[in-house]
Amino acid sequence: MIAFPAFAADIEQEDVNKQTQVNTVISNLNEINLPATNAELLTQESTSDDVDSENQPEEQPTPADDADIFLEVIGEQNSLPESTPVYVIDQEEIKKQGAASLADVLKRMPGFAINDVGPGADIHTGTYYRGASINQSVFLINGRPINTNINTYHGGTDLNSIPVEAIERVELYSGVTSALYGSSAFGGVVNIITKEGYAQPKLTGSVEFGSLSLNNQQVSYGGSSGAIKYNFSFERYFTDNRYRVPVGAANRDPQGFLSNADTATSTYFGSIVLDLDQKNSLNLDITKLSSRRGLVYFGFLLQRDRLDHDGLNIGLSWKTRLGNAEDSTLTTSLGYNQDYFSTYGPTGNFYRTGILDTQQLTARVDHEWKLTPNNKFRWGLDLKNTDLNGDVLSNNPSRIANNETENRSVLNTALFAVNTWNISDNFQVDLGLRQSFDGQFGNYFNPSTGLRYAVTPNIAVRGSWAGGQRNPGLDQLYVYDTVHGWEPNPDLRPETGSSWTAGVDVKFSDNLTGQFTYFGSSLDNRLGVVAGRWENIGLVDTNGLEAALQLKFASNWSTFLNYTYTDAQIKTGSEKGLQLGLIPYSVLQGGIGYQNSGWQANLYVTYNSGARRAFFTNPSDTSVDFAPSFLNLDLSGRIPVNSNLGLTVYLENLLGEQYERVNRIYSPGFTFRVGLTSSL
């Protein structure tokens, strides 16, 4: 189901006021809904005949049978600013979708156009949210950054390398929340919330096999002992992605098959939560990733480059309640993030390799303080130190002069504050401020603001505006890209601009809700490659519309429909007036689901209008060519064998059409996956 801030505001505020009057003692600190890291979902409790309810933590509500496919908007229960909604996909929905990676999870969320997902995905073709690229959004794990602003394609954030076994839910923010998490969040903020332990020890596992030599194994064990909660998981995924592709497709070998597109990932995760007392809690989580894959390059001749990616993310946070009530909570966190990317391979008679090794140390102090019943103030300090080691080597005579080792570092410090005023029961105003101090680009200030007004109990209007700045990556400034032959440019300027939203949320009836959002942005000094060198290529203006409808038309049945229109127009340069490459104008997602007594069936439909081919090598191609539109159907289901065992089936691309996903990257047609899941 969908819940909107306006619909629940009056009732929830009344409940909060009553609870404030009654409760003066809190049993455990981890019961507090901490900002951005423990947002409570507005779901109904499970019915007694829901077999899956045994797989949920005792203290958490579980989705009802009629919540097969749902996209929630968090309201008053989330302490983030409410002038823009928070989209959430939780663990149960992730399982129903059959998602194998974070990219799979995000592709059905409003506003996203993800080209590099699914069989044969090419990581060069990008992830876009509201017209902004992946490096123009902020990605977090439990509130800590995981994307390092490395912009060379083979060193960028690869959402296909983030498996889902350790994920509890995924939250998407925008608007004023950019003041909290970074001025580079032109698109939005994606926060991955990982699993914690359960009240009773639980062992879960799954095994899955399918087309294209796919095999996937997952195991997770979690529980609690006294004041300690723990969860440990492992996931292994492999597919060879070898299937026939048409003439003109990227990486088509002499036999007519997609070549060098295999993917193998292994992920280890662990989390320990310790309640020191009623006011203090410690949380330690560690994620280790190992990814090995071949690379497909947007329509070039046959490529044989390989990409090794090893990642490590460690976080330690201390939560403490100041005073004797819930009106003041302090969270202090330390983080370490490393991404090691190594691209290597032959090209003709020559060999090249490029290594980008990024290490980040982060620290954050975040204080949320309820000054008065109608005024909430959140402020804090961010510290981030980034070290990059770039090592490039080629024995091609034309590139030997560029062989180098670069060691660069930059420190970024930021002060942030967001104040929320409830002017009345129906009217809320947010004001956000972020002051950054950067060792490379100096000091800069980014304000933001938002408002929400409940016109009636069933209609609310909202809007937001945020200024931002995204600095060039250290690789763009200093490291030669020997794989693509791109030169760095130490004179690059930051991308600057602003983004805004305006929307209305409507509860048409008890069974039908809708959300409609206009979004826009203007980004100057956008970065790109011109004549083999990183340059500021000019201004891009984006305007678009998101529409989300949710209908529950019968018991155990639900359906949703999301539509996004994105006009990302280049305003300067040789491509003035054209749509930004690889971004489709229209993306439509819909679904219908049924669930009862452990049985599940979910049908998804996707329409994509096709995106402009930004890179082309065929003689007949031009800079205004678009890939054809396509329509796709997927079906997922679960059949209960007994209370602890289930059979899962995923049938993808039911129409069997081998459509061009983007830029000469073709789908394989119909594929399937079959697996078993168990819980003890």
C-alpha positions as CSV (number, residue, x, y, z in Angstrom):
1,M,0.0,0.0,0.0
2,I,1.0,3.7,-0.2
3,A,0.8,6.0,2.8
4,F,1.3,9.7,2.3
5,P,2.5,12.2,4.8
6,A,-0.7,14.3,4.5
7,F,-3.1,11.5,5.1
8,A,-1.6,10.3,8.3
9,A,-0.3,13.6,9.7
10,D,-3.3,14.5,11.9
11,I,-3.8,11.1,13.3
12,E,-0.1,10.4,13.8
13,Q,0.5,13.8,15.5
14,E,-2.3,13.2,17.9
15,D,-0.8,9.7,18.7
16,V,2.6,11.3,19.3
17,N,1.1,14.0,21.6
18,K,-0.7,11.3,23.6
19,Q,2.5,9.2,23.8
20,T,4.5,12.1,25.0
21,Q,2.1,12.7,27.8
22,V,2.1,9.0,28.9
23,N,5.6,7.7,28.3
24,T,8.5,9.1,30.3
25,V,10.7,6.0,30.3
26,I,12.0,4.1,27.3
27,S,12.9,0.5,27.7
28,N,15.7,0.3,25.1
29,L,17.4,2.9,22.9
30,N,17.1,0.9,19.8
31,E,13.3,1.3,19.9
32,I,13.8,4.9,18.9
33,N,13.2,5.6,15.2
34,L,16.5,7.2,14.5
35,P,16.7,9.5,11.5
36,A,17.4,7.8,8.2
37,T,18.6,4.6,9.7
38,N,15.5,3.1,11.3
39,A,12.5,4.5,9.6
40,E,9.3,2.6,10.6
41,L,7.2,1.3,7.7
42,L,3.5,2.1,7.6
43,T,2.4,-1.5,6.9
44,Q,-0.5,-3.5,8.2
45,E,0.1,-6.5,10.4
46,S,0.1,-9.9,8.9
47,T,-2.9,-12.1,9.0
48,S,-2.8,-15.4,10.9
49,D,-2.6,-17.5,7.8
50,D,0.5,-15.8,6.4
51,V,3.2,-18.5,6.4
52,D,5.9,-15.9,5.8
53,S,5.2,-14.2,9.1
54,E,7.4,-16.8,10.8
55,N,10.4,-15.3,9.0
56,Q,9.9,-11.8,10.4
57,P,11.5,-10.3,13.6
58,E,9.1,-10.5,16.5
59,E,9.3,-6.8,17.2
60,Q,8.6,-5.7,13.6
61,P,5.2,-5.6,11.8
62,T,5.0,-7.7,8.7
63,P,3.2,-6.9,5.4
64,A,-0.3,-8.2,5.2
65,D,-1.5,-10.6,2.5
66,D,-2.9,-7.8,0.5
67,A,0.5,-6.0,0.3
68,D,2.0,-8.1,-2.4
69,I,3.4,-5.2,-4.4
70,F,3.9,-2.0,-2.5
71,L,5.8,1.2,-2.6
72,E,5.5,3.2,0.6
73,V,5.8,6.9,1.4
74,I,6.9,7.4,5.0
75,G,5.0,10.1,6.8
76,E,5.1,11.4,10.4
77,Q,6.9,8.3,11.8
78,N,10.1,9.2,9.9
79,S,12.1,12.0,11.4
80,L,13.4,13.2,8.0
81,P,11.9,16.4,6.4
82,E,8.5,15.6,4.9
83,S,8.4,18.2,2.2
84,T,9.6,15.5,-0.2
85,P,8.4,11.9,0.3
86,V,10.6,8.9,1.3
87,Y,10.2,6.0,-1.0
88,V,10.9,2.6,0.6
89,I,11.2,-0.9,-0.7
90,D,11.5,-3.5,2.1
91,Q,12.9,-7.0,2.3
92,E,9.6,-8.7,1.4
93,E,9.1,-6.7,-1.8
94,I,12.8,-7.4,-2.7
95,K,12.1,-11.1,-2.5
96,K,8.9,-10.9,-4.5
97,Q,10.7,-9.0,-7.3
98,G,13.4,-11.7,-7.5
99,A,16.0,-8.9,-7.2
100,A,19.6,-10.1,-7.3
101,S,21.3,-6.7,-6.8
102,L,20.6,-3.2,-5.7
103,A,20.2,-2.2,-9.3
104,D,17.3,-4.7,-9.6
105,V,15.7,-3.1,-6.5
106,L,15.9,0.4,-7.7
107,K,14.8,-0.2,-11.3
108,R,11.1,-0.3,-10.3
109,M,11.2,2.8,-8.1
110,P,9.8,6.1,-9.6
111,G,12.2,8.4,-11.3
112,F,14.9,5.8,-12.1
113,A,16.2,4.8,-15.5
114,I,18.7,2.0,-15.0
115,N,20.4,0.8,-18.2
116,D,23.1,-1.3,-16.6
117,V,21.0,-4.0,-15.0
118,G,20.0,-7.5,-16.0
119,P,21.7,-10.1,-18.3
120,G,24.6,-8.7,-20.3
121,A,24.5,-5.3,-18.5
122,D,27.1,-2.8,-19.6
123,I,28.2,-0.7,-16.6
124,H,29.2,2.1,-19.0
125,T,25.5,2.9,-19.9
126,G,24.6,4.3,-16.5
127,T,22.1,4.7,-13.8
128,Y,20.0,7.9,-13.8
129,Y,17.6,9.3,-11.2
130,R,15.5,12.3,-12.4
131,G,18.0,12.9,-15.2
132,A,21.0,12.9,-12.8
133,S,23.8,10.4,-13.2
134,I,24.9,8.0,-10.5
135,N,27.7,10.3,-9.3
136,Q,25.2,13.1,-9.0
137,S,23.3,11.2,-6.3
138,V,24.5,10.0,-2.9
139,F,24.6,6.3,-2.0
140,L,24.8,5.3,1.7
141,I,24.9,2.2,3.7
142,N,23.4,2.7,7.1
143,G,23.9,6.4,6.6
144,R,27.6,6.2,5.5
145,P,28.7,7.0,2.0
146,I,29.7,4.2,-0.4
147,N,30.2,6.0,-3.7
148,T,33.5,7.7,-3.8
149,N,33.0,10.2,-6.6
150,I,35.3,8.3,-8.9
151,N,34.0,9.0,-12.3
152,T,36.0,6.9,-14.8
153,Y,33.5,4.2,-15.8
154,H,35.5,1.2,-14.7
155,G,35.8,2.8,-11.2
156,G,32.3,4.1,-10.7
157,T,29.7,2.7,-8.3
158,D,28.4,-0.5,-9.7
159,L,25.0,-1.3,-8.3
160,N,25.0,-4.7,-9.8
161,S,27.8,-5.6,-7.4
162,I,25.7,-4.9,-4.3
163,P,23.7,-8.1,-3.6
164,V,20.6,-8.1,-1.6
165,E,21.0,-10.8,1.0
166,A,22.2,-8.3,3.7
167,I,19.6,-5.7,2.8
168,E,16.6,-5.0,5.1
169,R,15.2,-2.2,3.0
170,V,16.2,0.6,0.6
171,E,15.1,4.2,1.2
172,L,15.2,7.0,-1.3
173,Y,15.2,10.7,-0.3
174,S,15.4,14.0,-2.2
175,G,14.9,17.7,-1.6
176,V,15.9,19.1,1.8
177,T,17.6,15.9,2.8
178,S,20.5,16.9,0.5
179,A,21.5,19.3,3.3
180,L,22.0,16.3,5.6
181,Y,24.0,14.0,3.3
182,G,25.8,16.1,0.7
183,S,25.6,18.9,-1.8
184,S,26.2,16.5,-4.7
185,A,22.7,15.0,-4.3
186,F,21.2,16.6,-7.3
187,G,19.3,13.4,-8.1
188,G,18.7,12.1,-4.6
189,V,20.0,10.1,-1.7
190,V,19.8,6.3,-1.6
191,N,20.2,4.7,1.8
192,I,20.7,0.9,2.1
193,I,19.6,-0.3,5.5
194,T,21.2,-3.7,6.5
195,K,19.7,-6.4,8.6
196,E,20.0,-6.6,12.4
197,G,19.4,-9.7,14.5
198,Y,16.0,-11.2,15.4
199,A,14.4,-11.9,18.8
200,Q,14.8,-15.6,18.3
201,P,17.8,-17.2,16.4
202,K,16.9,-17.8,12.8
203,L,18.8,-19.5,9.9
204,T,17.6,-18.8,6.4
205,G,19.0,-19.9,3.1
206,S,18.2,-20.2,-0.6
207,V,19.6,-21.8,-3.7
208,E,18.7,-20.8,-7.3
209,F,19.5,-21.9,-10.8
210,G,18.4,-20.6,-14.2
211,S,19.2,-19.6,-17.7
212,L,22.6,-18.4,-18.8
213,S,24.3,-20.8,-16.3
214,L,22.9,-18.7,-13.5
215,N,23.4,-20.0,-9.9
216,N,22.9,-18.1,-6.7
217,Q,23.3,-19.2,-3.1
218,Q,22.4,-17.2,0.0
219,V,22.6,-18.0,3.7
220,S,21.9,-15.8,6.7
221,Y,21.9,-16.4,10.4
222,G,20.7,-13.9,13.0
223,G,19.5,-13.8,16.5
224,S,20.0,-12.2,19.9
225,S,21.5,-13.0,23.3
226,G,20.8,-10.7,26.2
227,A,21.7,-7.1,25.1
228,I,23.3,-8.3,21.9
229,K,21.7,-8.7,18.5
230,Y,23.6,-10.2,15.6
231,N,23.3,-11.1,11.9
232,F,25.7,-12.7,9.5
233,S,25.1,-13.5,5.8
234,F,26.9,-14.8,2.7
235,E,25.8,-14.6,-0.9
236,R,27.4,-16.0,-4.1
237,Y,26.2,-15.2,-7.6
238,F,27.3,-16.3,-11.1
239,T,26.1,-16.1,-14.6
240,D,27.9,-16.5,-17.9
241,N,25.6,-14.1,-19.8
242,R,26.3,-16.0,-23.1
243,Y,23.5,-15.7,-25.5
244,R,22.9,-15.0,-29.2
245,V,22.7,-11.3,-30.2
246,P,21.9,-9.7,-33.5
247,V,24.3,-8.2,-36.0
248,G,25.5,-4.8,-34.8
249,A,25.2,-5.7,-31.1
250,A,28.0,-4.8,-28.6
251,N,30.6,-7.5,-28.1
252,R,29.2,-10.0,-30.7
253,D,31.7,-12.7,-31.3
254,P,32.2,-14.6,-34.6
255,Q,29.7,-17.2,-33.6
256,G,27.0,-14.6,-33.0
257,F,27.1,-14.7,-29.1
258,L,27.5,-12.0,-26.6
259,S,31.1,-12.4,-25.4
260,N,33.0,-11.5,-22.2
261,A,29.9,-10.6,-20.2
262,D,30.2,-13.1,-17.4
263,T,29.7,-11.9,-13.8
264,A,30.7,-13.5,-10.5
265,T,30.2,-11.9,-7.1
266,S,30.7,-13.0,-3.5
267,T,29.5,-10.9,-0.5
268,Y,30.1,-11.3,3.2
269,F,28.1,-9.3,5.8
270,G,28.1,-9.1,9.6
271,S,26.3,-6.9,12.1
272,I,26.4,-6.7,15.9
273,V,24.2,-4.4,18.0
274,L,24.9,-4.0,21.7
275,D,22.5,-2.2,24.0
276,L,24.8,-0.8,26.7
277,D,21.9,0.5,28.8
278,Q,18.6,2.3,28.3
279,K,20.3,5.3,26.8
280,N,23.3,4.0,24.9
281,S,23.7,1.6,22.0
282,L,26.6,0.5,19.8
283,N,26.3,-0.9,16.3
284,L,29.1,-2.5,14.2
285,D,28.6,-3.7,10.6
286,I,31.0,-4.9,8.0
287,T,30.4,-5.7,4.3
288,K,33.1,-7.4,2.1
289,L,32.6,-7.6,-1.6
290,S,34.5,-9.5,-4.3
291,S,33.4,-9.1,-8.0
292,R,34.9,-10.5,-11.2
293,R,33.4,-9.7,-14.6
294,G,34.0,-9.1,-18.2
295,L,33.3,-5.7,-19.7
296,V,30.9,-4.9,-22.6
297,Y,31.6,-1.5,-24.3
298,F,28.7,0.3,-25.9
299,G,28.9,-1.0,-29.5
300,F,32.7,-1.2,-30.0
301,L,34.2,-4.1,-31.8
302,L,34.8,-7.3,-29.7
303,Q,36.3,-6.3,-26.3
304,R,38.2,-8.6,-23.9
305,D,38.8,-6.3,-20.9
306,R,38.2,-7.7,-17.4
307,L,37.2,-5.8,-14.3
308,D,38.1,-6.9,-10.7
309,H,36.3,-5.0,-7.9
310,D,37.0,-5.6,-4.2
311,G,35.2,-3.6,-1.7
312,L,35.3,-3.3,2.1
313,N,32.9,-1.1,4.2
314,I,33.1,-0.9,8.0
315,G,31.0,1.2,10.2
316,L,30.8,1.8,14.0
317,S,28.0,4.0,15.4
318,W,27.1,5.1,19.0
319,K,23.6,6.2,19.7
320,T,22.8,8.0,22.9
321,R,19.7,9.7,24.3
322,L,20.4,13.0,26.0
323,G,18.1,13.8,28.8
324,N,15.2,11.7,30.0
325,A,12.8,11.7,27.0
326,E,12.9,11.1,23.3
327,D,13.4,14.8,22.4
328,S,17.2,14.7,22.0
329,T,19.1,11.9,20.3
330,L,22.8,12.0,19.4
331,T,24.4,9.6,16.8
332,T,28.1,9.4,16.4
333,S,29.6,7.2,13.6
334,L,32.9,6.3,12.2
335,G,33.4,4.6,8.8
336,Y,36.0,3.1,6.5
337,N,35.3,2.4,2.8
338,Q,37.7,1.0,0.3
339,D,37.0,0.3,-3.4
340,Y,39.8,-1.4,-5.4
341,F,39.1,-1.5,-9.2
342,S,41.5,-3.2,-11.6
343,T,40.7,-3.2,-15.3
344,Y,43.0,-5.1,-17.6
345,G,43.1,-6.9,-20.9
346,P,44.6,-7.1,-24.4
347,T,43.8,-4.8,-27.3
348,G,45.3,-6.2,-30.5
349,N,49.0,-6.8,-29.9
350,F,49.1,-4.6,-26.9
351,Y,48.1,-4.9,-23.2
352,R,46.9,-2.3,-20.8
353,T,45.8,-2.1,-17.1
354,G,44.3,0.6,-15.0
355,I,44.0,0.5,-11.2
356,L,41.9,2.9,-9.1
357,D,42.3,2.2,-5.3
358,T,40.1,4.6,-3.2
359,Q,40.1,4.6,0.5
360,Q,37.8,6.9,2.6
361,L,37.7,7.6,6.3
362,T,34.4,9.3,7.5
363,A,33.2,10.6,10.7
364,R,29.7,12.1,11.5
365,V,28.1,13.6,14.5
366,D,24.3,13.9,14.1
367,H,22.1,15.5,16.8
368,E,18.3,15.6,16.5
369,W,16.6,17.9,19.0
370,K,12.9,18.6,19.5
371,L,13.1,22.1,20.7
372,T,9.4,22.5,21.1
373,P,6.3,20.4,20.3
374,N,6.2,22.2,16.9
375,N,9.9,22.7,16.2
376,K,12.5,20.0,15.4
377,F,16.1,20.9,14.8
378,R,18.7,18.5,13.4
379,W,22.3,19.5,13.0
380,G,25.8,18.0,12.9
381,L,29.2,17.7,11.4
382,D,30.5,15.5,8.5
383,L,34.2,14.7,7.9
384,K,35.5,12.8,4.9
385,N,39.0,12.1,3.8
386,T,39.5,10.5,0.4
387,D,42.8,8.9,-0.8
388,L,43.2,7.7,-4.4
389,N,46.0,5.7,-5.8
390,G,45.8,5.6,-9.6
391,D,48.2,3.2,-11.5
392,V,48.0,3.0,-15.3
393,L,50.3,1.0,-17.6
394,S,50.2,0.2,-21.3
395,N,52.8,-1.2,-23.7
396,N,51.1,0.6,-26.6
397,P,53.7,3.0,-28.0
398,S,51.1,5.7,-28.4
399,R,50.2,5.5,-24.7
400,I,53.5,4.7,-23.0
401,A,54.2,8.4,-22.3
402,N,51.0,8.5,-20.1
403,N,52.1,5.5,-17.9
404,E,52.0,6.9,-14.3
405,T,51.2,6.4,-10.7
406,E,49.2,9.1,-9.0
407,N,48.7,9.4,-5.2
408,R,46.1,12.1,-4.4
409,S,44.0,13.0,-1.4
410,V,41.4,15.5,-0.4
411,L,39.6,16.4,2.9
412,N,36.0,17.6,2.9
413,T,34.3,18.9,6.0
414,A,30.7,20.1,6.3
415,L,28.4,21.6,8.8
416,F,24.7,20.9,8.3
417,A,21.4,21.9,9.9
418,V,17.7,21.3,9.1
419,N,15.0,23.0,11.0
420,T,11.4,21.9,10.7
421,W,8.5,24.1,11.8
422,N,5.0,22.8,12.2
423,I,3.3,26.2,11.6
424,S,-0.1,24.5,12.2
425,D,-1.5,21.0,12.2
426,N,-1.7,21.2,8.4
427,F,1.3,23.3,7.4
428,Q,5.0,22.4,7.7
429,V,8.1,24.3,6.6
430,D,11.7,22.9,6.3
431,L,14.9,24.9,6.0
432,G,18.2,23.2,5.4
433,L,21.8,24.7,5.3
434,R,25.0,23.0,4.5
435,Q,28.4,24.7,4.7
436,S,31.3,22.8,3.1
437,F,35.0,23.2,3.4
438,D,36.9,21.3,0.6
439,G,40.7,20.9,0.4
440,Q,40.5,21.1,-3.4
441,F,37.7,23.6,-4.2
442,G,37.5,25.8,-1.1
443,N,34.4,26.8,0.8
444,Y,30.8,26.8,-0.5
445,F,27.4,27.2,0.9
446,N,24.2,25.3,-0.2
447,P,20.8,26.2,1.2
448,S,17.5,24.2,0.7
449,T,13.9,24.6,1.7
450,G,10.6,22.8,1.5
451,L,7.0,22.9,2.6
452,R,4.0,20.7,2.9
453,Y,0.4,21.7,3.3
454,A,-2.6,19.4,3.9
455,V,-5.4,21.1,2.0
456,T,-7.9,18.5,3.3
457,P,-7.4,15.1,5.1
458,N,-7.2,13.5,1.7
459,I,-5.2,16.1,-0.3
460,A,-1.7,17.5,0.4
461,V,0.6,19.7,-1.7
462,R,4.3,19.9,-1.2
463,G,7.4,21.5,-2.7
464,S,11.2,21.7,-2.3
465,W,14.3,23.5,-3.6
466,A,17.9,22.7,-3.0
467,G,21.2,24.2,-4.2
468,G,24.1,21.9,-4.8
469,Q,27.7,21.5,-5.9
470,R,29.5,18.4,-7.1
471,N,33.2,18.5,-7.3
472,P,35.2,16.6,-10.0
473,G,36.7,13.3,-8.9
474,L,40.4,12.9,-8.2
475,D,40.6,10.6,-11.2
476,Q,39.1,13.2,-13.6
477,L,41.6,15.7,-12.3
478,Y,44.8,13.7,-12.3
479,V,44.7,10.1,-13.5
480,Y,45.0,9.1,-17.2
481,D,42.5,6.5,-18.3
482,T,44.6,4.1,-20.3
483,V,41.6,1.8,-21.0
484,H,39.6,4.5,-22.8
485,G,42.4,6.8,-23.6
486,W,40.9,9.8,-21.7
487,E,43.2,12.5,-20.4
488,P,42.7,14.1,-17.0
489,N,42.2,17.9,-16.6
490,P,43.4,19.6,-13.4
491,D,41.5,22.8,-14.4
492,L,38.0,21.3,-14.2
493,R,35.4,23.3,-12.4
494,P,32.7,21.9,-10.0
495,E,29.2,21.2,-11.3
496,T,26.8,23.7,-9.7
497,G,23.1,24.3,-9.8
498,S,19.9,23.5,-8.1
499,S,17.0,21.0,-8.1
500,W,13.3,21.4,-7.2
501,T,10.1,19.5,-6.8
502,A,6.4,20.3,-6.6
503,G,3.7,17.7,-5.9
504,V,0.3,16.7,-4.7
505,D,-0.7,13.5,-2.8
506,V,-4.3,12.4,-3.1
507,K,-6.3,9.7,-1.4
508,F,-9.1,9.1,-3.9
509,S,-10.7,6.4,-1.7
510,D,-9.8,3.9,0.9
511,N,-8.5,1.6,-1.9
512,L,-7.0,4.1,-4.3
513,T,-4.1,6.6,-3.7
514,G,-2.0,8.7,-6.0
515,Q,1.1,10.8,-5.9
516,F,2.1,13.3,-8.6
517,T,5.4,15.1,-8.6
518,Y,6.9,17.6,-11.0
519,F,10.7,17.7,-10.7
520,G,13.4,19.8,-12.3
521,S,17.1,20.8,-12.1
522,S,19.6,23.1,-13.8
523,L,23.2,21.9,-13.7
524,D,26.0,24.1,-15.1
525,N,29.6,23.1,-15.9
526,R,28.5,19.5,-16.4
527,L,31.4,17.2,-16.8
528,G,32.0,15.1,-19.9
529,V,34.7,13.9,-22.4
530,V,35.5,16.1,-25.3
531,A,38.2,15.0,-27.9
532,G,39.5,12.4,-25.4
533,R,39.9,14.8,-22.4
534,W,37.7,15.6,-19.4
535,E,36.0,19.0,-19.8
536,N,33.2,21.1,-18.5
537,I,30.7,20.7,-21.3
538,G,28.0,23.3,-20.3
539,L,24.5,23.5,-19.0
540,V,21.8,20.8,-18.8
541,D,18.3,21.6,-17.8
542,T,16.0,18.8,-16.7
543,N,12.2,18.8,-16.3
544,G,10.0,15.8,-15.6
545,L,6.9,14.3,-14.0
546,E,6.4,11.3,-11.7
547,A,3.0,9.7,-11.2
548,A,2.4,6.8,-8.8
549,L,-1.0,5.1,-8.4
550,Q,-1.8,2.2,-6.0
551,L,-5.1,0.3,-6.0
552,K,-6.3,-2.5,-3.7
553,F,-9.3,-3.9,-5.5
554,A,-9.9,-7.1,-3.5
555,S,-8.8,-9.1,-0.5
556,N,-5.2,-10.4,-1.1
557,W,-4.9,-8.5,-4.3
558,S,-3.1,-5.2,-5.0
559,T,-1.7,-3.3,-8.0
560,F,0.5,-0.3,-8.7
561,L,1.4,1.9,-11.7
562,N,4.4,4.3,-11.8
563,Y,5.2,6.6,-14.7
564,T,8.2,8.9,-15.2
565,Y,8.7,11.4,-17.9
566,T,12.2,13.0,-18.1
567,D,13.3,15.8,-20.4
568,A,17.0,16.3,-19.8
569,Q,18.0,18.8,-22.5
570,I,21.5,19.9,-23.3
571,K,21.4,23.8,-23.5
572,T,25.0,24.6,-24.7
573,G,27.6,23.1,-27.0
574,S,27.6,21.1,-30.2
575,E,24.6,18.9,-28.9
576,K,22.5,21.9,-27.9
577,G,18.8,21.0,-27.9
578,L,19.3,17.2,-27.7
579,Q,18.1,14.9,-25.0
580,L,21.0,13.9,-22.7
581,G,22.3,10.5,-24.0
582,L,21.1,7.2,-22.5
583,I,18.1,8.7,-20.7
584,P,14.7,7.7,-22.0
585,Y,11.8,10.2,-22.1
586,S,9.3,7.7,-20.7
587,V,9.5,4.8,-18.3
588,L,6.3,3.0,-17.1
589,Q,6.2,0.3,-14.4
590,G,3.1,-1.6,-13.3
591,G,2.3,-4.7,-11.4
592,I,-0.5,-6.8,-10.0
593,G,0.0,-9.2,-7.1
594,Y,-1.7,-11.9,-5.1
595,Q,-0.7,-13.5,-1.8
596,N,-2.4,-15.9,0.5
597,S,-1.2,-18.5,3.0
598,G,2.4,-18.4,1.7
599,W,1.3,-18.5,-2.0
600,Q,2.5,-15.6,-4.1
601,A,2.2,-14.5,-7.7
602,N,3.3,-11.1,-9.0
603,L,3.1,-9.9,-12.6
604,Y,5.2,-6.8,-13.6
605,V,5.1,-4.8,-16.8
606,T,7.8,-2.3,-18.0
607,Y,7.6,0.1,-20.9
608,N,10.7,2.1,-22.0
609,S,10.5,4.7,-24.8
610,G,14.1,4.2,-25.8
611,A,17.1,6.4,-25.2
612,R,19.4,8.4,-27.4
613,R,22.5,6.4,-28.5
614,A,25.2,8.6,-27.0
615,F,28.1,6.5,-28.4
616,F,28.0,5.1,-31.9
617,T,30.5,3.4,-34.2
618,N,28.5,2.0,-37.0
619,P,28.8,4.1,-40.2
620,S,25.0,4.6,-40.4
621,D,24.6,5.8,-36.8
622,T,24.1,9.5,-36.0
623,S,24.1,11.5,-32.7
624,V,20.3,11.8,-32.8
625,D,19.5,8.1,-33.1
626,F,17.3,6.5,-30.5
627,A,17.1,2.9,-29.5
628,P,13.6,1.5,-30.2
629,S,11.0,1.4,-27.5
630,F,10.2,-1.9,-25.8
631,L,7.6,-3.6,-23.6
632,N,8.5,-6.3,-21.1
633,L,6.6,-8.7,-18.8
634,D,8.0,-10.5,-15.8
635,L,6.3,-13.0,-13.5
636,S,7.5,-14.1,-10.0
637,G,5.9,-16.6,-7.7
638,R,6.3,-18.7,-4.6
639,I,4.8,-22.1,-3.8
640,P,4.9,-23.2,-0.1
641,V,6.1,-26.7,0.4
642,N,5.7,-26.6,4.1
643,S,5.9,-23.9,6.8
644,N,9.7,-23.6,6.4
645,L,10.3,-24.4,2.8
646,G,9.2,-22.7,-0.4
647,L,9.7,-23.0,-4.2
648,T,10.4,-19.8,-6.0
649,V,10.0,-19.2,-9.8
650,Y,11.0,-16.1,-11.8
651,L,10.0,-15.9,-15.5
652,E,11.6,-12.9,-17.1
653,N,10.7,-11.3,-20.5
654,L,7.6,-13.4,-21.0
655,L,7.1,-11.9,-24.5
656,G,10.5,-13.3,-25.6
657,E,11.4,-10.2,-27.5
658,Q,15.1,-9.5,-27.8
659,Y,14.9,-5.8,-27.4
660,E,17.7,-3.3,-27.4
661,R,18.0,-2.2,-23.8
662,V,20.2,0.8,-24.6
663,N,23.1,1.6,-27.0
664,R,23.4,-1.7,-28.8
665,I,23.1,-3.7,-25.6
666,Y,20.4,-6.4,-26.2
667,S,18.4,-8.5,-23.8
668,P,18.6,-12.3,-24.2
669,G,14.9,-12.8,-24.6
670,F,13.0,-15.2,-22.3
671,T,14.9,-16.4,-19.2
672,F,13.9,-18.3,-16.1
673,R,15.1,-18.9,-12.5
674,V,14.0,-21.6,-10.1
675,G,15.0,-21.9,-6.5
676,L,14.3,-23.1,-3.0
677,T,14.1,-21.0,0.1
678,S,14.1,-22.3,3.7
679,S,13.9,-20.9,7.2
680,L,14.7,-22.6,10.5
